Amino acid sequence: MKKHLLIVDDEKHIRELCKDILEDEGYKVSIAEDGKSALQKMDSDYFELFVIDMIMPGMDGLELLKKIKRKQPLAVVIITTGFSSIEGAVKAVHAGAFQYLSKPLNAGELVSTVQKGIAYSEHLYGPLNKAIRSEKISNNVVKTKHLDIIFNNFSIEERDQLLSLSKTMNFNTGEYIVMDNKKLKKFLIIESGNISVWSDDTSVDYLSKGDCWGEEEFLLPSETFTTLKAETPVLITYFIKDEIIEYFNSKDKNLYDIFYQNLTNSVYFKWRKAIQRIVMLKMVSRI
């Protein structure tokens, strides 16, 4: 599958030139003329790498970088900059950008840096990379692949049976989702909307459609140390833990072992995301 890149630049000839160069190298390339458009594209597509201009009207490259990292903490971002904005580009690298390139862009340097960025992205995500990508299906609805970690090696029937045990709940923007609520039992799936995850005063993750939270309660019950906040109107699916355990008790033990391993993989992936995000935010705080 071709790696999907997003080029963000307010100058049409530059974004078109980057698109042509990188498509010739075998990449799938989308373009956006500003930060707002780039963030909208992230809602419907998954990108392995971003190339964004430092100086743009409205939302500059540093602000866009921070918003990209909020949506996709492990995103690999390359900053492009004119001579006068190199200082800002260095700040962007300190804030989590992979590298910066000076304008006018050199085709060979652009291709080489993108290749290194893609290799770095694959290293960050490891074997779970394919499982969490988003792809469009025939009815143009985005299918989030994070759920495939949870239900890996389940038959369609087994997956549907487990999902039939779920219940739904709505939250308005700004409301907190209390994980200690006995009704929630600390395992939920986001059906729509966006949720920020906080540990003390640090945002450690950002959840959207198809993401899960609370799997660790099935592995090692412990005191909750995170707080969930609805950043937009949110619809969640939640599970009562005792009902899930009862479901697995009626099945072959091997199915529960599979589920347990899937939860472990999901928690491990989120742990890596959270660590990288905390480090990135602490670096930003020093700028």
TORSEDREN-874995 format. One line per 4 residues: number of its first residue (from 1); their letters; for each residue y, z, x of N, C-alpha, C. Coordinates in steps of 0.2 Angstrom, whole numbers, plus 5000, padded with zeros to 4 digits. Atoms other than C-alpha are relative to their C-alpha. Layout:
BEGIN
NUM = a = Y,Z,X,Y,Z,X,Y,Z,X | ...
REM end
This chain:
BEGIN
1 = mkkh = 4994,5000,5004,5000,5000,5000,5006,5000,5004 | 4994,5000,4996,5017,4996,5007,5004,5006,4999 | 4995,4994,5000,5029,5010,5012,5006,4998,4996 | 4995,5002,5004,5043,5011,5000,5007,5003,5003
5 = lliv = 4994,4998,4997,5061,5013,5007,5006,4999,4995 | 4994,5001,5004,5078,5016,4999,5006,4999,5005 | 4994,5001,4996,5094,5009,5007,5006,5002,4996 | 4994,4998,5004,5110,5017,5001,5006,4999,5005
9 = ddek = 4994,5002,4996,5126,5009,5007,5005,4997,4995 | 4995,5003,5004,5142,5005,4998,5002,4993,5001 | 4999,5006,4998,5144,4989,5007,4994,4995,4999 | 5005,5004,5002,5134,4975,4999,4996,4996,5006
13 = hire = 5003,5004,4995,5131,4964,5014,4996,5004,5005 | 5004,4996,4995,5125,4979,5025,4993,5002,4996 | 5006,4998,5003,5112,4985,5012,4995,4994,4999 | 5004,5006,5000,5106,4967,5009,4997,4998,5006
17 = lckd = 5003,5002,4993,5104,4964,5028,4995,5005,5001 | 5006,4995,4998,5094,4980,5030,4994,4999,4996 | 5006,5002,5004,5083,4975,5015,4996,4994,5003 | 5003,5006,4998,5080,4958,5022,4996,5001,5007
21 = iled = 5003,4998,4993,5076,4965,5040,4993,5004,4999 | 5006,4996,5001,5064,4978,5033,4995,4997,4996 | 5006,5004,5003,5055,4967,5021,4997,4996,5004 | 5003,5005,4995,5052,4955,5035,4994,5004,5004
25 = egyk = 5004,4996,4996,5043,4970,5043,4994,5003,4995 | 5006,4998,5004,5031,4972,5028,5002,5006,4995 | 4999,4994,5004,5040,4987,5019,5003,4997,4993 | 4997,5001,5007,5045,4988,5000,5006,5003,5001
29 = vsia = 4994,4998,4999,5063,4990,5000,5004,5000,4993 | 4995,5000,5005,5075,4996,4986,5007,5002,5002 | 4993,4999,4998,5094,4997,4987,5004,5004,4995 | 4995,4997,5004,5108,5008,4980,5006,5000,5003
33 = edgk = 4994,5001,4997,5126,5006,4981,5004,5007,5001 | 4996,4993,4999,5131,5025,4980,4994,5005,4999 | 5005,4995,5000,5123,5042,4980,4998,5001,4993 | 5002,4999,5007,5123,5044,4961,4994,4995,4998
37 = salq = 5006,5005,5001,5112,5028,4960,4994,5001,5003 | 5006,4999,4996,5101,5033,4974,4996,5006,4996 | 5003,4994,5003,5097,5050,4965,4997,4998,4993 | 5003,5002,5006,5094,5041,4949,4993,4996,5001
41 = kmds = 5006,5004,4998,5081,5029,4957,4995,5005,5002 | 5005,4995,4998,5072,5045,4964,4997,5003,4994 | 5003,4997,5006,5069,5050,4946,4994,4996,4998 | 5005,5004,5003,5058,5035,4943,4996,4997,5006
45 = dyfe = 5004,5003,4994,5051,5030,4961,4999,5005,5005 | 5001,4996,4994,5044,5038,4976,5002,4996,5006 | 4999,5003,4994,5051,5034,4993,4998,5004,5006 | 5003,4997,4994,5043,5037,5010,5006,5001,5005
49 = lfvi = 4995,5000,4995,5060,5035,5019,5006,4998,4997 | 4993,5002,5002,5079,5034,5016,5004,4998,5005 | 4995,5002,4996,5092,5025,5025,5007,5000,4997 | 4994,4999,5004,5109,5031,5019,5006,5000,5005
53 = dmim = 4994,5000,4996,5127,5028,5025,5004,5006,5000 | 4997,4994,4999,5137,5042,5031,5007,5001,4996 | 4993,5000,5003,5154,5037,5024,4999,4995,4993 | 5000,5004,5006,5154,5032,5005,5005,5003,4995
57 = pgmd = 4996,4997,5005,5166,5034,4991,4996,5005,4995 | 5004,4995,5005,5162,5049,4979,4996,5005,5004 | 5005,4995,4997,5147,5057,4987,4999,4997,5007 | 5001,5003,4993,5146,5055,5006,4993,5001,5002
61 = glel = 5007,5000,4998,5130,5054,5016,4997,5007,5001 | 5003,4993,4999,5129,5073,5020,4999,5003,4994 | 5001,4997,5007,5131,5078,5002,4993,4997,4997 | 5006,5003,5003,5118,5065,4997,4993,5002,5003
65 = lkki = 5006,4997,4996,5106,5071,5011,4998,5006,4997 | 5001,4994,5002,5107,5088,5004,4996,5000,4993 | 5003,5001,5007,5103,5082,4986,4993,4997,5000 | 5006,5003,4999,5089,5071,4992,4995,5006,5002
69 = krkq = 5005,4995,4998,5081,5086,5001,4999,5005,4995 | 5001,4995,5005,5083,5097,4986,4995,4997,4995 | 5005,5003,5004,5073,5084,4976,4993,4999,5003 | 5006,5002,4996,5061,5080,4990,5000,5003,5007
73 = plav = 4999,4997,4994,5061,5093,5003,4997,4997,5007 | 5003,5003,4994,5050,5083,5015,5003,4993,5002 | 4998,5007,4999,5060,5067,5014,5003,4999,5007 | 4998,5002,4993,5063,5058,5030,5007,4995,4999
77 = viit = 4993,5003,5001,5082,5052,5030,5003,4998,5007 | 4997,5002,4994,5090,5041,5043,5007,4998,4998 | 4993,5001,5001,5109,5041,5043,5003,4994,5004 | 4996,5005,4997,5120,5026,5047,5007,5002,5000
81 = tgfs = 4994,4997,4999,5137,5029,5054,5004,4995,5004 | 4995,5003,4996,5153,5021,5061,5002,5005,5006 | 4998,4996,4994,5160,5027,5078,5004,5007,4997 | 4995,4995,5002,5173,5038,5069,4996,5006,4996
85 = sieg = 5004,4995,5004,5159,5048,5059,4994,5002,5003 | 5006,4998,4997,5147,5051,5072,4999,5008,5000 | 5001,4993,5001,5151,5070,5072,4997,5002,4994 | 5003,4999,5006,5147,5070,5054,4993,4999,5000
89 = avka = 5007,5002,5000,5131,5061,5057,4996,5006,5004 | 5004,4994,4996,5126,5075,5070,4999,5006,4996 | 5001,4994,5005,5129,5088,5057,4995,4998,4995 | 5005,5002,5005,5118,5078,5045,4993,5001,5004
93 = vhag = 5006,4999,4997,5104,5078,5058,4998,5008,5001 | 5002,4993,5000,5106,5097,5060,4998,5003,4993 | 5002,4998,5007,5105,5098,5041,4993,4997,4997 | 5007,5002,5002,5088,5089,5041,4999,4993,5000
97 = afqy = 5001,5007,4999,5091,5071,5044,4996,4998,5006 | 5005,5002,4994,5078,5062,5055,5003,4998,5006 | 4996,5003,4995,5090,5052,5065,5006,4997,4997 | 4995,5004,5002,5106,5043,5065,5001,4994,5004
101 = lskp = 4999,5006,4997,5111,5025,5069,5007,4998,5000 | 4993,5002,5000,5128,5019,5074,5000,4992,4998 | 4998,5006,5002,5136,5004,5066,5004,4996,5005 | 5004,5005,5004,5136,4989,5068,4992,5001,5002
105 = lnag = 5007,4998,4999,5117,4991,5066,4997,4994,5004 | 5004,5005,4996,5105,4983,5078,4993,4999,4997 | 5006,5001,5004,5090,4975,5069,4994,5004,5004 | 5006,4997,4996,5077,4981,5083,5000,5007,5000
109 = elvs = 4999,4993,5000,5084,4998,5083,4998,5003,4993 | 5002,4998,5007,5083,4999,5064,4993,5000,4999 | 5007,5000,5001,5065,4994,5064,4997,5005,5003 | 5003,4995,4996,5060,5005,5078,5001,5007,4997
113 = tvqk = 4999,4994,5003,5068,5020,5070,4997,5001,4993 | 5003,4999,5006,5061,5017,5053,4992,5001,5001 | 5007,4999,4998,5043,5015,5061,4999,5007,5002 | 5001,4993,4998,5045,5032,5069,5001,5005,4994
117 = giay = 4999,4996,5006,5052,5039,5053,4994,5000,4995 | 5006,5001,5004,5037,5033,5043,4994,5004,5003 | 5005,4996,4997,5025,5040,5056,5001,5008,4999 | 4998,4993,5001,5034,5057,5055,4999,5002,4993
121 = sehl = 5001,4999,5007,5033,5056,5036,4992,5002,4999 | 5007,4999,5001,5014,5054,5037,4998,5006,5003 | 5002,4994,4997,5013,5068,5049,5001,5006,4996 | 4998,4994,5004,5022,5080,5037,4996,5001,4994
125 = ygpl = 5004,4999,5006,5012,5076,5022,4993,5000,5001 | 5007,5000,4998,4995,5074,5030,4996,4997,4995 | 5005,5003,5005,4980,5070,5019,5002,5001,4993 | 4998,4999,5007,4989,5076,5003,5005,4995,4998
129 = nkai = 4995,5005,5001,5002,5062,5005,4999,4996,4994 | 5001,5005,5005,4994,5050,4993,4999,5004,4993 | 5001,4997,5006,4990,5063,4980,5006,5002,4997 | 4994,4998,5003,5008,5068,4977,5005,4994,4999
133 = rsek = 4995,5005,5001,5016,5051,4976,5001,4999,4993 | 4999,5003,5007,5023,5044,4960,5000,4993,5000 | 5001,5008,5001,5019,5027,4953,5001,4999,4993 | 4999,5003,5007,5024,5017,4938,4994,4997,4997
137 = isnn = 5005,5002,5003,5011,5014,4926,5002,4995,4994 | 4998,5005,5004,5010,5000,4913,5006,5001,4995 | 4995,4999,5005,5021,5008,4900,5007,5002,5003 | 4994,4999,4996,5035,5011,4913,5001,5008,5000
141 = vvkt = 5000,4993,4999,5031,5030,4912,4998,5002,5007 | 5002,4998,4993,5031,5039,4929,4995,5005,5000 | 5005,4995,4999,5015,5047,4933,5000,5004,5006 | 4999,4995,4994,5017,5062,4945,4993,5001,5002
145 = khld = 5006,5000,4998,5002,5062,4956,4998,5007,5003 | 5001,4993,4998,5004,5081,4961,4994,5003,4995 | 5005,4997,5004,4993,5085,4946,4993,4997,5002 | 5006,5002,4998,4979,5075,4954,4997,5004,5005
149 = iifn = 5003,4994,4995,4977,5089,4967,4997,5005,4995 | 5003,4995,5004,4974,5101,4953,4993,4998,4997 | 5006,5002,5003,4961,5090,4944,4996,4995,5004 | 5004,5005,4995,4953,5081,4959,4993,5002,4998
153 = nfsi = 5007,4999,5001,4935,5078,4956,4998,5002,4993 | 5002,4998,5007,4936,5082,4937,4999,4993,4996 | 5001,5005,5005,4929,5070,4924,5006,5000,4996 | 4994,5001,5005,4942,5063,4911,4999,5006,4995
157 = eerd = 5001,4995,5006,4933,5074,4898,5001,5007,5002 | 4999,4993,4998,4933,5090,4909,5008,5001,5001 | 4992,4999,5000,4952,5087,4912,5003,5001,4994 | 4997,4999,5007,4956,5085,4894,4998,5006,4997
161 = qlls = 5003,4993,5003,4945,5100,4889,5005,5006,5003 | 4996,4994,4997,4955,5111,4901,5007,4999,4998 | 4993,5000,5002,4972,5104,4896,5000,5002,4992 | 5000,4998,5008,4967,5107,4877,5001,5007,5000
165 = lskt = 4999,4992,5001,4968,5126,4881,5008,5002,5001 | 4993,4999,4998,4987,5124,4886,5004,5001,4994 | 4995,5000,5005,5002,5129,4876,5006,4998,5003 | 4993,5002,4998,5020,5124,4877,5005,5004,4999
169 = mnfn = 4994,4996,5001,5037,5132,4879,5006,4996,5002 | 4993,5003,4998,5055,5126,4880,5005,5005,5003 | 4994,4996,4997,5069,5133,4890,5006,4996,5001 | 4994,5003,5000,5087,5129,4890,5003,5000,5007
173 = tgey = 4997,5000,4993,5098,5125,4906,5002,5007,5001 | 4998,4994,4998,5101,5141,4915,4995,5006,4999 | 5005,4995,5002,5087,5151,4907,4995,5001,5006 | 5005,4998,4995,5075,5160,4918,4993,5000,4997
177 = ivmd = 5007,5001,5002,5056,5157,4917,4996,5006,5003 | 5003,4993,4997,5048,5175,4919,4993,4999,5001 | 5007,5001,4998,5032,5173,4928,4996,5006,4999 | 5004,4994,5001,5027,5191,4925,4999,5001,4992
181 = nkkl = 5001,4999,5007,5027,5188,4906,4992,4999,4999 | 5007,5000,5001,5009,5191,4901,4997,4994,4996 | 5002,5006,5004,5009,5176,4889,4999,4994,5005 | 5000,5006,4995,5012,5164,4904,4994,5000,5005
185 = kkfl = 5005,5000,4996,4999,5171,4915,5001,4997,5007 | 4998,5003,4994,5008,5163,4930,4997,4994,5002 | 5002,5006,4998,5001,5146,4929,5003,4995,4995 | 4997,5004,5004,5011,5132,4922,5001,4993,5003
189 = iies = 4999,5007,4998,5014,5113,4923,5007,4998,4996 | 4993,5003,5003,5032,5105,4920,4998,4993,4997 | 5001,5006,5003,5031,5092,4907,5006,4996,5000 | 4993,5004,5000,5050,5087,4907,5005,5005,5003
193 = gnis = 4994,4996,4997,5066,5093,4916,4999,5002,5007 | 5000,4998,4993,5069,5102,4932,5001,5007,5001 | 5000,4993,4999,5066,5119,4938,5001,5002,5008 | 4999,4998,4993,5073,5128,4954,4996,5006,5001
197 = vwsd = 5004,4994,4998,5062,5141,4963,5004,5004,5005 | 4996,4995,4996,5071,5156,4971,4995,5005,5003 | 5002,4994,4996,5065,5169,4984,5006,5004,5002 | 4993,4996,4999,5079,5182,4984,5005,4995,4999
201 = dtsv = 4995,5005,5001,5094,5171,4987,4999,4993,5003 | 5001,5007,4997,5086,5156,4994,4996,4996,4996 | 5004,5005,5004,5080,5141,4984,4995,4997,5005 | 5005,5002,4996,5063,5137,4991,4996,4994,4997
205 = dyls = 5004,5006,5002,5057,5123,4980,5004,4997,4994 | 4997,5003,5006,5063,5111,4966,4994,4996,4996 | 5006,5002,5004,5050,5107,4952,5003,4995,4995 | 4999,5004,5005,5050,5092,4941,4994,4998,4996
209 = kgdc = 5005,5003,5004,5039,5082,4929,4993,5000,5004 | 5007,5000,4996,5020,5085,4934,4999,5005,5005 | 5001,4995,4995,5023,5099,4946,4997,5006,4997 | 5004,4994,5002,5013,5115,4945,5003,5006,5003
213 = wgee = 4998,4994,4996,5017,5133,4949,4996,5006,4997 | 5003,4994,5002,5008,5149,4949,4992,5000,5002 | 5007,5001,4998,4991,5143,4956,4997,5006,5004 | 5003,4995,4996,4990,5157,4968,4998,5006,4997
217 = efll = 5003,4994,5004,4987,5170,4954,4993,4999,4999 | 5007,5001,5001,4970,5162,4952,4996,5001,5007 | 5004,4999,4993,4966,5164,4971,5001,5007,5002 | 5000,4993,4998,4973,5181,4975,5006,5003,4996
221 = pset = 4995,4997,5004,4982,5190,4961,5005,5005,5004 | 4995,4995,4997,4998,5199,4968,5007,5000,4997 | 4993,5000,5003,5016,5203,4964,5004,4994,5001 | 4996,5007,5000,5027,5188,4960,5006,5001,5004
225 = fttl = 4994,4999,4996,5040,5186,4973,5005,4994,4999 | 4996,5006,5002,5048,5170,4966,5003,5001,4993 | 4997,5000,5006,5060,5167,4952,5001,4993,4998 | 4999,5007,5003,5061,5151,4941,5006,4999,4996
229 = kaet = 4994,5001,5004,5077,5144,4934,5000,4993,4997 | 4999,5007,5003,5079,5129,4922,5006,4997,5002 | 4994,5004,4998,5091,5117,4930,5002,4995,4994 | 4999,5004,5006,5090,5106,4914,4996,5003,4995
233 = pvli = 5005,4998,5006,5082,5108,4897,4993,4998,5003 | 5006,5000,4997,5064,5111,4902,4994,5001,4994 | 5006,4999,5004,5047,5109,4893,4994,5001,5005 | 5006,4999,4996,5032,5117,4901,4994,5001,4996
237 = tyfi = 5006,4999,5002,5014,5118,4898,4997,5006,5004 | 5003,4994,4996,5006,5135,4902,4993,5002,4997 | 5007,4998,5002,4989,5142,4902,4999,5008,5000 | 5002,4993,5000,4982,5159,4898,4994,5001,5004
241 = kdei = 5005,5000,4995,4971,5164,4913,4993,5002,4997 | 5006,4998,5003,4958,5173,4903,4996,4994,4996 | 5003,5006,5003,4955,5157,4893,4997,4995,5004 | 5003,5005,4995,4953,5146,4908,4994,5003,5003
245 = ieyf = 5006,4997,4997,4941,5159,4916,4994,4999,4995 | 5005,5000,5005,4931,5159,4899,4997,4992,5000 | 5002,5007,5000,4931,5140,4900,4995,4998,5005 | 5005,5001,4994,4923,5139,4917,4994,5004,5000
249 = nskd = 5006,4997,5001,4911,5152,4913,4995,4997,4995 | 5004,5004,5004,4904,5140,4900,4997,4994,5003 | 5002,5006,4997,4902,5126,4913,4996,5002,5006 | 5004,4999,4994,4892,5124,4929,5005,5003,5005
253 = knly = 4996,4997,4995,4898,5135,4943,5004,4995,5005 | 4998,5005,4995,4901,5120,4954,5007,4998,4998 | 4993,5002,5002,4916,5115,4943,5005,5005,5001 | 4995,4995,4999,4925,5131,4945,5001,5000,5008
257 = dify = 4999,5000,4993,4922,5130,4964,5005,4994,5002 | 4996,5005,4999,4930,5113,4963,5007,5001,4999 | 4993,4998,5002,4945,5120,4954,5003,5004,5004 | 4997,4995,4995,4947,5134,4966,5002,4996,5006
261 = qnlt = 4998,5004,4995,4947,5122,4980,5007,4996,4999 | 4994,5004,5002,4960,5111,4971,5006,5004,5000 | 4995,4995,5001,4971,5126,4968,5002,5002,5008 | 4998,4998,4993,4970,5131,4987,5004,4994,5003
265 = nsvy = 4997,5006,4997,4975,5113,4992,5007,5000,4997 | 4993,5001,5003,4990,5113,4980,5005,5006,5003 | 4996,4995,4997,4996,5130,4986,5002,4999,5007 | 4998,5002,4993,4995,5124,5004,5005,4995,5001
269 = fkwr = 4995,5005,5000,5005,5109,5000,5007,5003,4999 | 4993,4997,5002,5019,5119,4992,5002,5005,5005 | 4998,4995,4995,5019,5132,5006,5003,4996,5006 | 4997,5004,4995,5022,5118,5019,5007,4998,4998
273 = kaiq = 4994,5003,5002,5036,5111,5008,5006,5006,5000 | 4995,4994,5000,5044,5129,5006,5002,5002,5007 | 4998,4998,4994,5044,5133,5024,5005,4995,5003 | 4996,5005,4997,5052,5116,5029,5007,5001,4996
277 = rivm = 4994,4999,5004,5065,5119,5015,5004,5006,5002 | 4996,4994,4997,5070,5136,5021,5003,4999,5006 | 4997,5002,4994,5072,5130,5038,5006,4996,5000 | 4994,5005,5001,5083,5116,5033,5006,5003,4997
281 = lkmv = 4994,4997,5003,5094,5127,5022,5003,5005,5005 | 4997,4995,4995,5096,5140,5036,5004,4996,5005 | 4996,5004,4996,5102,5126,5047,5006,4997,4997 | 4994,5003,5004,5114,5119,5034,5005,5006,5000
285 = sri = 4996,4994,5000,5121,5137,5033,5004,5001,5006 | 4997,4999,4994,5126,5136,5051,5006,4995,5001 | 4996,5006,4999,5136,5120,5049,5008,5003,4999
REM end
